[in-house]
Amino acid sequence: MRYEEAMKYITEVGNFGSNYGLERTHKLLEYLGNPEKDLKLIHIAGTNGKGSTTSMITEILIGAGYKVGMYTSPFIEEFEERIQINRNNIPKETLADLMDEVKEAVDKVIKGGYNHPTEFEIITVLMLLYFKKENIDFGVIEVGLGGRLDSTNVIKPILQVITSISFDHTNLLGNTLAEIAEEKAGIIKNGIPTVIYPQHDKALKVIKDKCHEMNSELYIADNNKLKFISVVNEDKPYQLLKYDSDKDVNILLPLLGEHQIMNLSVVIKVIDILNKRNITNISIENIVESIKNVSWKGRLEVLSTNPYVVIDGAHNIQGIETLSRNINKYFKYNNLYLILGILADKDVEEMIKVITPMAQKIYAVTPNSIRAELADDLRSEVIKYNINCKAYDDYEEAYIKALSDADRNDLILASGSLYMIGDMRKIIRKYIEK
């Protein structure tokens, strides 16, 4: 089928909604010859930091000379971003060709009496088929939602990673940290090592118990080995870090935020385990050289200076709390102008409480999602904590107004939902490139 037909098919499949479980994905892969069984995959779950961690591991493996597939969600600007090899998006024509094979498998699954596979299941099997056909050395696979019942959980990885766990998607994953951790820990496979971000005690207990049950060696990233030294402004802002090892090592990390230092600690532990198992042979020098090239769209991303224009996909209370700390730590500015959009199923009021008092003005927008909090409703909540808020129906209108309000020494921040960040990024870049 043509690319347009393939995307129409994917979009229409989304109308079937979500129907969690692994059975359909297993059947799809069976009809496609089980491409996942021949791949060396690293599986990454967690609430926050999955994407950044995935990106850093990918960059280091590429820097070491490997051919590396990366699977992430959601996309920021272009659908094909979700499936990459060596940082190149899957070509549109390749996606269309593979969809012919996948659709044939889908038809067989339906004929076999199963419910229609979901959009994410279809994209996941297409990704695995693509990685197999392209004969990648490694694939770094980010969980879509949760872990236990996520369609990526059909794989048997060489290593699994769990990043920071906090409250998110409580309607699906549970109302306590322990319940959420149970879902995330569902990716832990028998005999496969597990690397984790330092967790809250309640989440840590769940993970430890699961590792014990599955005979999985557990490694917790060391939060004392990387020290923040300063912000270095070269072609863009970097975090200058000192790594405590046998050698005196400085690392330039382009990803800003205290949490990214901890995410990097997780990544270094991952590489260490891969080295010790003779899967890779990557030196700290390789890591230093590779990591300075890492990028991750929409995560405390600086698009312009004078004034600073920053976008961040923080979309839950932990993310917003982290963002507010990082804005004060990494940027010097006079006034903050905040473009804010939040999904209605998030902890809207708590997020507003944290971020809006920092702002001189707030521009409330409606994220591009059926789950969005409408701009007018969001404004009604915001004015309880900051009266200087106006609702906008249009992202571009909100940005133009923020740009006209801000002076050279101010900061414009767009945040609150990944579903608005991509479109905001395109709009901002259009004005920067004029």
C-alpha positions in Angstrom: 0.0 0.0 0.0 1.0 3.6 -0.4 2.2 5.7 2.6 -1.1 7.7 2.7 -3.1 4.4 2.8 -0.8 3.0 5.5 -1.3 6.0 7.7 -5.0 6.0 7.1 -5.1 2.3 8.2 -3.1 3.1 11.3 -5.4 6.0 12.2 -8.6 4.1 11.6 -7.3 1.2 13.8 -7.0 3.8 16.6 -10.8 4.0 16.5 -10.9 0.5 18.0 -9.5 2.0 21.2 -7.3 0.3 23.8 -7.6 -3.4 24.7 -4.7 -4.4 26.8 -3.1 -7.8 26.7 -0.3 -9.7 24.9 -2.2 -12.5 23.1 -2.9 -10.6 19.9 0.7 -9.3 19.6 2.1 -12.8 20.1 -0.2 -14.0 17.3 0.7 -11.2 15.0 4.4 -11.9 15.5 3.8 -15.6 15.0 2.3 -14.9 11.6 5.2 -12.7 10.8 7.8 -15.3 11.6 8.6 -14.1 15.1 11.2 -11.5 14.1 11.7 -10.5 17.7 13.4 -13.7 18.6 16.5 -12.9 16.6 17.1 -9.4 18.0 19.2 -8.1 20.9 16.8 -5.8 22.7 17.0 -3.5 25.7 13.6 -3.0 27.3 12.8 0.3 29.1 9.8 1.0 31.4 9.1 3.7 34.0 7.0 6.8 34.6 9.5 9.6 33.8 12.8 9.5 32.0 12.1 6.5 29.7 12.6 8.5 26.5 15.8 10.3 27.7 17.3 7.0 28.9 16.4 5.3 25.6 18.0 8.1 23.7 21.2 8.1 25.7 21.7 4.3 25.5 21.0 4.5 21.7 23.5 7.3 21.2 26.3 5.5 23.1 25.7 2.3 21.2 25.8 4.1 17.9 29.0 5.9 19.0 30.5 2.5 19.6 29.9 1.5 16.0 26.7 -0.5 16.3 23.6 -0.4 14.1 20.9 0.5 16.6 17.1 0.6 16.4 15.1 2.8 18.7 11.4 2.6 19.4 9.7 5.5 21.4 6.3 7.1 21.8 4.6 9.4 21.4 6.2 11.2 18.4 6.8 14.9 18.7 6.7 16.2 15.2 6.5 13.3 12.7 5.0 9.8 13.1 8.1 8.1 11.8 10.2 9.4 14.7 8.8 6.5 16.7 10.8 4.0 14.7 14.5 4.8 14.0 17.7 3.1 13.0 20.9 5.1 13.8 18.8 8.2 14.4 17.2 8.0 11.0 13.4 7.7 10.9 11.9 4.7 9.2 11.4 5.8 5.5 7.8 6.4 4.6 7.9 4.0 1.7 9.4 1.3 3.9 6.7 1.8 6.5 4.1 1.5 3.7 5.6 -1.7 2.3 5.8 -3.4 5.7 2.3 -2.4 6.5 1.2 -4.8 3.7 2.8 -7.7 5.6 1.4 -6.5 8.9 -2.1 -6.1 7.6 -2.1 -9.6 6.2 -1.1 -10.8 9.7 -3.9 -8.6 11.3 -6.5 -10.2 9.0 -5.4 -13.7 10.0 -5.6 -12.7 13.7 -9.2 -11.4 13.3 -10.1 -14.5 11.2 -8.8 -16.6 14.1 -11.5 -15.1 16.4 -9.4 -12.4 18.2 -10.4 -8.8 18.7 -8.9 -6.3 16.3 -5.3 -5.6 17.2 -4.8 -2.0 18.5 -2.9 0.8 16.9 0.1 0.4 19.3 0.2 -3.4 18.8 0.3 -2.9 15.0 3.1 -0.3 15.2 5.0 -2.5 17.6 5.1 -5.6 15.4 5.9 -3.4 12.4 8.9 -2.0 14.3 10.1 -5.5 15.2 9.7 -6.7 11.6 11.6 -3.6 10.4 14.5 -4.1 12.8 14.8 -7.8 11.8 14.8 -7.0 8.1 17.5 -4.3 8.6 19.6 -6.7 10.7 20.3 -4.3 13.6 22.9 -5.0 16.2 20.8 -3.7 19.1 17.2 -2.4 19.6 16.3 0.0 22.5 12.6 -0.4 23.1 10.6 2.0 25.2 7.4 0.7 26.8 4.2 2.5 25.7 2.2 2.4 28.9 2.8 0.5 32.1 4.8 -2.6 31.3 3.1 -5.9 32.2 0.4 -5.7 29.6 2.1 -3.3 27.1 2.5 -4.9 23.7 6.3 -4.4 23.8 6.3 -7.0 26.6 6.3 -9.8 24.1 10.1 -9.5 23.7 12.8 -11.3 25.6 15.5 -8.7 26.1 19.1 -9.0 27.0 18.5 -6.4 29.7 15.6 -4.5 31.2 15.6 -1.0 32.7 13.1 0.7 35.0 13.4 4.5 35.2 11.8 6.7 37.9 8.4 5.5 39.0 5.7 8.0 40.2 2.0 8.6 39.9 0.7 8.7 36.3 -2.1 6.9 34.5 -3.6 5.9 37.9 -6.9 5.0 36.2 -5.1 2.2 34.4 -2.0 1.3 36.5 -3.2 1.7 40.1 -3.6 4.3 42.8 -0.5 3.5 44.9 3.2 3.5 44.1 3.3 -0.2 44.8 0.5 -1.0 42.3 2.2 1.2 39.6 5.5 -0.4 40.3 3.9 -3.9 39.9 2.9 -2.9 36.4 6.3 -1.5 35.5 8.1 -4.5 37.1 6.0 -6.7 34.8 8.7 -6.4 32.1 11.2 -8.3 34.3 12.0 -11.6 32.6 13.4 -14.8 34.1 17.2 -14.7 34.3 17.6 -11.3 32.6 19.4 -8.6 34.6 17.5 -5.5 35.6 18.9 -1.9 36.0 16.8 0.6 37.9 16.7 4.3 38.8 16.9 4.7 42.6 13.2 4.3 43.7 10.9 5.2 46.5 11.0 2.4 49.2 7.5 1.2 48.3 8.4 0.9 44.6 11.8 -0.6 45.3 10.3 -3.4 47.5 8.0 -4.4 44.6 10.9 -4.5 42.1 13.2 -6.4 44.5 10.5 -9.0 45.1 9.9 -9.4 41.4 13.6 -9.8 40.6 13.9 -12.4 43.3 10.9 -14.3 41.9 12.3 -14.1 38.3 15.9 -14.9 39.3 16.9 -11.5 37.8 20.1 -9.8 39.1 19.2 -6.3 40.2 21.5 -3.3 39.7 20.6 0.1 41.2 22.2 3.1 39.6 24.7 4.9 41.8 23.6 8.5 42.5 26.9 9.5 43.9 29.2 9.0 40.9 28.1 11.9 38.8 28.5 15.4 40.2 27.1 18.6 38.7 29.8 21.3 38.2 28.2 24.0 36.2 26.2 25.0 33.1 28.4 25.5 30.1 27.1 27.5 27.2 28.8 26.6 23.9 26.7 26.1 20.8 23.9 25.3 23.3 23.7 24.8 27.1 25.3 21.7 28.5 25.6 20.3 32.0 29.3 19.9 32.9 29.5 16.8 35.1 32.4 15.1 36.9 32.3 11.3 36.8 33.9 9.6 39.8 36.0 6.7 38.4 39.6 5.6 38.3 40.2 8.4 35.8 39.4 12.1 36.2 36.5 12.4 33.7 34.4 15.3 32.7 31.2 14.8 30.8 29.2 17.4 28.8 25.5 16.4 28.9 23.2 18.4 26.5 20.1 17.2 28.3 19.3 19.7 31.0 17.8 18.9 34.4 18.8 17.3 37.7 16.9 14.2 36.7 19.0 13.8 33.6 22.1 13.4 35.7 20.4 10.5 37.4 19.2 9.1 34.1 22.8 9.2 32.9 23.8 7.2 35.9 21.3 4.6 34.9 22.7 4.6 31.4 26.3 4.2 32.6 25.2 1.2 34.7 23.5 -0.3 31.7 26.7 -0.1 29.6 28.7 -1.4 32.6 26.5 -4.5 32.7 26.6 -5.1 29.0 30.5 -4.8 29.1 30.7 -7.3 32.1 28.6 -9.8 30.1 30.9 -9.4 27.1 28.0 -8.1 25.0 29.8 -4.8 24.4 33.2 -3.3 25.0 32.5 0.4 25.5 35.0 2.6 27.4 34.1 5.7 29.5 35.9 7.7 26.8 33.4 6.3 24.3 30.6 7.3 26.6 32.0 10.9 27.0 32.4 11.3 23.3 28.9 10.0 22.4 26.9 11.6 25.1 27.7 15.1 24.1 25.8 14.5 20.9 22.6 13.2 22.5 19.3 14.9 21.9 15.8 14.5 23.0 13.1 16.7 21.5 10.7 18.5 23.9 12.5 17.8 27.2 13.8 21.1 28.6 14.8 21.9 25.1 16.2 25.3 24.4 15.0 26.5 21.0 16.1 30.2 21.2 17.8 32.7 23.5 17.1 36.5 24.1 14.5 35.7 25.2 14.9 32.1 26.2 12.3 29.9 24.5 12.1 26.5 26.1 9.7 23.5 25.6 9.2 20.7 28.0 6.9 17.7 27.8 6.4 17.4 31.6 2.9 16.0 31.9 2.4 14.8 35.4 3.0 16.1 38.9 6.5 14.7 39.3 7.5 16.0 35.9 6.1 19.5 36.7 7.8 19.6 40.1 11.1 18.6 38.4 10.6 21.2 35.7 10.0 24.0 38.1 13.2 23.2 40.0 15.2 23.0 36.8 13.9 26.2 35.4 15.3 28.0 38.4 18.5 26.1 38.4 19.6 26.3 34.8 18.2 29.6 33.6 18.7 33.2 34.6 15.8 35.3 33.6 13.6 38.2 34.8 10.1 37.0 34.1 8.5 33.7 33.1 5.8 33.6 30.4 4.1 30.2 30.5 2.1 28.5 27.7 0.3 25.7 29.4 -1.8 22.8 28.1 -2.8 19.7 30.3 -4.8 16.6 29.7 -8.0 16.4 31.8 -7.1 12.9 33.2 -4.0 14.3 34.8 -3.7 15.8 38.3 -4.5 19.2 36.8 -4.9 21.3 40.0 -1.7 19.9 41.6 0.3 20.6 38.5 -1.2 24.2 38.2 -0.4 24.8 41.9 3.3 24.1 41.3 4.0 25.8 38.0 1.7 28.8 37.6 2.8 30.9 40.6 6.2 31.2 39.0 4.8 32.9 35.9 4.3 36.6 35.1 1.5 35.5 32.6 -0.1 32.2 31.6 -1.5 31.4 28.2 -3.9 28.5 28.5 -4.3 26.2 25.4 -6.0 23.0 24.5 -3.7 20.1 23.8 -4.3 18.2 20.6 -6.0 15.2 22.3 -9.5 13.9 22.9 -8.4 13.8 26.6 -7.5 17.5 26.7 -8.6 19.9 29.4 -10.2 22.7 27.3 -8.4 26.0 27.4 -11.3 27.9 29.1 -11.6 25.2 31.7 -7.9 25.3 32.4 -8.0 29.0 32.7 -10.7 28.7 35.3 -8.4 26.5 37.4 -5.3 28.6 36.8 -6.8 31.9 38.0 -7.2 30.4 41.5 -3.4 30.5 41.8 -2.4 33.2 39.2 -4.9 35.8 38.0 -2.8 36.7 34.9 -4.1 34.0 32.7 -5.9 34.1 29.3 -7.3 31.2 27.2 -6.3 30.8 23.6 -7.9 28.5 21.0 -4.8 28.6 18.8 -1.2 27.6 19.7 0.3 30.2 17.4 -1.8 33.0 18.7 -0.6 32.1 22.3 3.0 32.0 21.2 2.8 35.3 19.3 1.3 37.0 22.4 3.9 35.5 24.7 6.7 36.7 22.3 5.3 40.2 22.3 5.0 40.3 26.1 8.5 39.0 26.8 11.7 41.1 26.9 15.2 39.9 25.9 16.0 38.8 29.5 12.8 36.8 30.0 11.9 33.2 29.5 9.0 31.7 27.5 8.1 28.2 28.5 5.6 25.8 26.8 4.7 22.7 28.8 2.1 20.5 30.4 1.5 17.9 27.7 3.4 15.9 25.1 0.3 16.3 22.9 1.0 20.0 22.4 4.8 20.1 22.4 5.3 18.9 18.9 3.0 21.5 17.3 4.4 24.2 19.5 7.9 23.2 18.5 7.0 23.6 14.8 5.4 27.0 15.4 8.4 28.3 17.4 10.9 27.0 14.9 9.0 28.7 12.1 9.4 32.1 13.9 13.0 31.5 14.8 13.9 30.6 11.2 12.3 33.8 9.8 
